[in-house]
């Protein structure tokens, strides 16, 4: 399913099967998660870097071929995340912050992704997937899970955690936070009783509208909603010394707000991409929790419907494409 121009639906197309270059693996895609970042690329919120483009960066696939690769063998099942290549030599790559590499390339953005039967990926960025997760349930772990996990790490040991925007990442990170003994407070779109109920099912002790006051001070908050107007709301909700983490790659403009709500050593920070170590650590932890992903499945040819469902905000949990034509919504 190919993106020809931003703002237009994806087009079904037959493309030549890609061939792996040095250090790469050819994967037969089994499933690919549908992410809000895909929407941002489709809608033109993120500037185009490659057109035509195959979207998709939550890829579960099986190795069919490699070129000059020792770490993978044919038949291995692996996951490919958003961060798909880094230089390996800059100051960021050499001190554990490869997510900030200025030369980084991203799956489904700088290079073709997983809305396809085959994909070529850098073998360094193919992550082992725990056997306990079927393909569809594994796909959301590779972005919704990984970015949520990195956001959670940025909150330190915060006990009272607010989550603004309760979609794919939030439904995973809530399970991890509860496993760690944290208290979760979920904030959704006003009037979204169904999602608030879903949050409580997953262990949130309170759920309400994003415009509601928290029932008590928060130690930290994570914003998964791409709405800049929530930043000052979250800052007001956190206790002195608390942290607000913005987990989206794109967000609407943050409105002006008085310095007094940042004062008292509040911290406002973003999360950019992820590292391979994040992936290794989270995928080891997920079966221990155990994280359970709720997935609405669509066959590849219905990718536009899947994206429309995500955009509507009515998806419960996450969405993924099956590449064998057997997915059902």
Beta strands, then each sheet from edge to edge (+ up, - down):
strand 1: 2-3
strand 2: 24-34
strand 3: 53-54
strand 4: 59-67
strand 5: 77-80
strand 6: 83-85
strand 7: 105-106
strand 8: 118-122
strand 9: 126-128
strand 10: 160-164
strand 11: 183-188
strand 12: 206-209
strand 13: 218-223
strand 14: 238-246
strand 15: 267-270
strand 16: 295-299
strand 17: 318-322
sheet 1: 1+ 3-
sheet 2: 8+ 2- 4+ 5- 9+
sheet 3: 8+ 2- 17+ 16+
sheet 4: 6+ 7-
sheet 5: 12+ 11+ 10+ 13+ 14+ 15+
end
